[in-house]
Protein backbone atom coordinates (compact mmCIF):
# COMPACT_ATOMS: atom_id res chain seq x y z
CA UNK A 1 0.00 0.00 0.00
CA UNK A 2 2.84 2.25 0.67
CA UNK A 3 3.94 1.95 -2.94
CA UNK A 4 0.49 2.95 -4.09
CA UNK A 5 0.70 6.22 -2.19
CA UNK A 6 4.08 7.12 -3.71
CA UNK A 7 2.79 6.89 -7.24
CA UNK A 8 2.34 10.41 -8.54
CA UNK A 9 -0.99 11.32 -9.94
CA UNK A 10 -0.81 12.48 -13.55
CA UNK A 11 -1.08 16.25 -13.85
CA UNK A 12 -4.25 17.50 -15.32
CA UNK A 13 -3.52 19.28 -18.56
CA UNK A 14 -5.46 22.45 -19.19
CA UNK A 15 -6.96 22.97 -22.61
CA UNK A 16 -5.03 25.23 -24.94
CA UNK A 17 -8.12 26.99 -26.21
CA UNK A 18 -7.15 30.26 -24.58
CA UNK A 19 -3.77 30.22 -26.22
CA UNK A 20 -5.25 29.44 -29.64
CA UNK A 21 -7.82 32.22 -29.22
CA UNK A 22 -5.16 34.73 -28.16
CA UNK A 23 -2.90 33.91 -31.10
CA UNK A 24 -5.83 34.04 -33.52
CA UNK A 25 -6.97 37.45 -32.25
CA UNK A 26 -3.41 38.76 -32.38
CA UNK A 27 -3.04 37.71 -36.01
CA UNK A 28 -6.32 39.38 -36.92
CA UNK A 29 -5.33 42.61 -35.13
CA UNK A 30 -1.92 42.72 -36.86
CA UNK A 31 -3.65 42.14 -40.21
CA UNK A 32 -6.14 44.98 -39.62
CA UNK A 33 -3.38 47.39 -38.52
CA UNK A 34 -1.47 46.52 -41.70
CA UNK A 35 -4.53 47.24 -43.84
CA UNK A 36 -5.02 50.57 -42.08
CA UNK A 37 -1.37 51.50 -42.70
CA UNK A 38 -1.66 50.64 -46.40
CA UNK A 39 -4.87 52.66 -46.75
CA UNK A 40 -3.29 55.65 -45.00
CA UNK A 41 -0.24 55.55 -47.24
CA UNK A 42 -2.44 55.30 -50.33
CA UNK A 43 -4.34 58.44 -49.32
CA UNK A 44 -1.20 60.42 -48.53
CA UNK A 45 0.42 59.45 -51.81
CA UNK A 46 -2.58 60.43 -53.94
CA UNK A 47 -2.10 63.46 -56.22
CA UNK A 48 -5.38 64.93 -54.98
CA UNK A 49 -4.26 64.93 -51.35
CA UNK A 50 -0.85 66.32 -52.27
CA UNK A 51 -2.39 69.19 -54.23
CA UNK A 52 -4.65 70.11 -51.29
CA UNK A 53 -1.70 70.09 -48.89
CA UNK A 54 0.48 72.11 -51.27
CA UNK A 55 -2.33 74.62 -51.86
CA UNK A 56 -2.87 74.98 -48.11
CA UNK A 57 0.85 75.64 -47.63
CA UNK A 58 0.83 78.28 -50.38
CA UNK A 59 -2.25 80.02 -48.97
CA UNK A 60 -0.61 80.12 -45.53
CA UNK A 61 2.57 81.66 -46.93
CA UNK A 62 0.57 84.17 -49.03
CA UNK A 63 -1.49 85.07 -45.97
CA UNK A 64 1.63 85.61 -43.90
CA UNK A 65 3.02 87.82 -46.69
CA UNK A 66 -0.23 89.81 -46.68
CA UNK A 67 0.08 90.29 -42.93
CA UNK A 68 3.67 91.51 -43.28
CA UNK A 69 2.63 93.88 -46.06
CA UNK A 70 -0.23 95.28 -43.96
CA UNK A 71 2.02 95.82 -40.95
CA UNK A 72 4.63 97.64 -43.02
CA UNK A 73 2.25 99.74 -45.16
CA UNK A 74 -0.75 100.13 -42.84
CA UNK A 75 -3.02 98.74 -45.59
CA UNK A 76 -3.48 95.60 -47.62
CA UNK A 77 -2.36 95.58 -51.27
CA UNK A 78 -4.86 96.28 -54.07
CA UNK A 79 -4.18 92.84 -55.55
CA UNK A 80 -2.10 89.81 -54.72
CA UNK A 81 0.41 90.82 -57.37
CA UNK A 82 1.41 93.66 -55.04
CA UNK A 83 3.19 91.03 -52.92
CA UNK A 84 5.51 89.83 -55.68
CA UNK A 85 8.52 89.82 -55.63
CA UNK A 86 9.24 91.67 -52.37
CA UNK A 87 7.10 89.57 -50.03
CA UNK A 88 6.53 86.36 -51.94
CA UNK A 89 7.56 84.80 -55.27
CA UNK A 90 4.88 85.21 -57.94
CA UNK A 91 4.54 81.42 -58.35
CA UNK A 92 3.32 81.12 -54.77
CA UNK A 93 0.25 83.27 -55.53
CA UNK A 94 -1.40 80.54 -57.60
CA UNK A 95 -3.05 77.27 -56.71
CA UNK A 96 -0.90 74.28 -57.75
CA UNK A 97 -3.82 73.09 -59.93
CA UNK A 98 -3.62 76.24 -62.08
CA UNK A 99 -0.92 75.51 -64.63
CA UNK A 100 -1.23 78.58 -66.86
CA UNK A 101 -1.29 81.18 -64.03
CA UNK A 102 -4.51 82.62 -65.42
CA UNK A 103 -6.12 83.17 -62.03
CA UNK A 104 -4.59 83.66 -58.64
CA UNK A 105 -6.31 82.82 -55.38
CA UNK A 106 -9.55 84.66 -54.68
CA UNK A 107 -8.49 87.74 -52.73
CA UNK A 108 -10.87 89.75 -50.57
CA UNK A 109 -9.05 92.94 -49.60
CA UNK A 110 -9.88 93.75 -46.00
CA UNK A 111 -9.55 97.12 -44.36
CA UNK A 112 -6.97 97.32 -41.60
CA UNK A 113 -9.74 97.64 -38.99
CA UNK A 114 -11.66 94.59 -40.28
CA UNK A 115 -12.20 92.18 -37.37
CA UNK A 116 -10.25 88.96 -37.11
CA UNK A 117 -11.74 85.95 -38.83
CA UNK A 118 -12.68 87.68 -42.08
CA UNK A 119 -11.83 85.67 -45.21
CA UNK A 120 -8.83 87.14 -47.00
CA UNK A 121 -7.76 84.37 -49.40
CA UNK A 122 -9.74 81.47 -50.80
CA UNK A 123 -9.22 78.56 -53.17
CA UNK A 124 -12.14 76.44 -54.37
CA UNK A 125 -10.54 74.45 -57.18
CA UNK A 126 -10.06 71.11 -55.38
CA UNK A 127 -12.72 68.55 -56.31
CA UNK A 128 -12.39 64.87 -55.60
CA UNK A 129 -15.22 64.03 -58.03
CA UNK A 130 -17.30 66.13 -60.38
CA UNK A 131 -20.52 65.59 -58.42
CA UNK A 132 -18.96 66.46 -55.03
CA UNK A 133 -18.66 70.07 -53.87
CA UNK A 134 -15.07 71.35 -53.86
CA UNK A 135 -12.93 71.63 -50.79
CA UNK A 136 -12.59 75.31 -49.95
CA UNK A 137 -9.26 76.37 -48.47
CA UNK A 138 -9.35 79.75 -46.74
CA UNK A 139 -6.97 82.10 -45.03
CA UNK A 140 -8.59 84.25 -42.35
CA UNK A 141 -7.42 87.65 -41.17
CA UNK A 142 -5.38 87.41 -37.99
CA UNK A 143 -4.45 89.80 -35.25
CA UNK A 144 -1.60 92.10 -35.99
C-alpha positions in Angstrom: 0.0 0.0 0.0 2.8 2.3 0.7 3.9 2.0 -2.9 0.5 3.0 -4.1 0.7 6.2 -2.2 4.1 7.1 -3.7 2.8 6.9 -7.2 2.3 10.4 -8.5 -1.0 11.3 -9.9 -0.8 12.5 -13.5 -1.1 16.2 -13.9 -4.2 17.5 -15.3 -3.5 19.3 -18.6 -5.5 22.5 -19.2 -7.0 23.0 -22.6 -5.0 25.2 -24.9 -8.1 27.0 -26.2 -7.1 30.3 -24.6 -3.8 30.2 -26.2 -5.3 29.4 -29.6 -7.8 32.2 -29.2 -5.2 34.7 -28.2 -2.9 33.9 -31.1 -5.8 34.0 -33.5 -7.0 37.4 -32.3 -3.4 38.8 -32.4 -3.0 37.7 -36.0 -6.3 39.4 -36.9 -5.3 42.6 -35.1 -1.9 42.7 -36.9 -3.6 42.1 -40.2 -6.1 45.0 -39.6 -3.4 47.4 -38.5 -1.5 46.5 -41.7 -4.5 47.2 -43.8 -5.0 50.6 -42.1 -1.4 51.5 -42.7 -1.7 50.6 -46.4 -4.9 52.7 -46.8 -3.3 55.6 -45.0 -0.2 55.6 -47.2 -2.4 55.3 -50.3 -4.3 58.4 -49.3 -1.2 60.4 -48.5 0.4 59.5 -51.8 -2.6 60.4 -53.9 -2.1 63.5 -56.2 -5.4 64.9 -55.0 -4.3 64.9 -51.4 -0.9 66.3 -52.3 -2.4 69.2 -54.2 -4.7 70.1 -51.3 -1.7 70.1 -48.9 0.5 72.1 -51.3 -2.3 74.6 -51.9 -2.9 75.0 -48.1 0.8 75.6 -47.6 0.8 78.3 -50.4 -2.2 80.0 -49.0 -0.6 80.1 -45.5 2.6 81.7 -46.9 0.6 84.2 -49.0 -1.5 85.1 -46.0 1.6 85.6 -43.9 3.0 87.8 -46.7 -0.2 89.8 -46.7 0.1 90.3 -42.9 3.7 91.5 -43.3 2.6 93.9 -46.1 -0.2 95.3 -44.0 2.0 95.8 -41.0 4.6 97.6 -43.0 2.2 99.7 -45.2 -0.8 100.1 -42.8 -3.0 98.7 -45.6 -3.5 95.6 -47.6 -2.4 95.6 -51.3 -4.9 96.3 -54.1 -4.2 92.8 -55.5 -2.1 89.8 -54.7 0.4 90.8 -57.4 1.4 93.7 -55.0 3.2 91.0 -52.9 5.5 89.8 -55.7 8.5 89.8 -55.6 9.2 91.7 -52.4 7.1 89.6 -50.0 6.5 86.4 -51.9 7.6 84.8 -55.3 4.9 85.2 -57.9 4.5 81.4 -58.4 3.3 81.1 -54.8 0.3 83.3 -55.5 -1.4 80.5 -57.6 -3.0 77.3 -56.7 -0.9 74.3 -57.8 -3.8 73.1 -59.9 -3.6 76.2 -62.1 -0.9 75.5 -64.6 -1.2 78.6 -66.9 -1.3 81.2 -64.0 -4.5 82.6 -65.4 -6.1 83.2 -62.0 -4.6 83.7 -58.6 -6.3 82.8 -55.4 -9.6 84.7 -54.7 -8.5 87.7 -52.7 -10.9 89.8 -50.6 -9.1 92.9 -49.6 -9.9 93.8 -46.0 -9.6 97.1 -44.4 -7.0 97.3 -41.6 -9.7 97.6 -39.0 -11.7 94.6 -40.3 -12.2 92.2 -37.4 -10.2 89.0 -37.1 -11.7 86.0 -38.8 -12.7 87.7 -42.1 -11.8 85.7 -45.2 -8.8 87.1 -47.0 -7.8 84.4 -49.4 -9.7 81.5 -50.8 -9.2 78.6 -53.2 -12.1 76.4 -54.4 -10.5 74.4 -57.2 -10.1 71.1 -55.4 -12.7 68.5 -56.3 -12.4 64.9 -55.6 -15.2 64.0 -58.0 -17.3 66.1 -60.4 -20.5 65.6 -58.4 -19.0 66.5 -55.0 -18.7 70.1 -53.9 -15.1 71.3 -53.9 -12.9 71.6 -50.8 -12.6 75.3 -50.0 -9.3 76.4 -48.5 -9.4 79.7 -46.7 -7.0 82.1 -45.0 -8.6 84.3 -42.4 -7.4 87.6 -41.2 -5.4 87.4 -38.0 -4.5 89.8 -35.3 -1.6 92.1 -36.0 
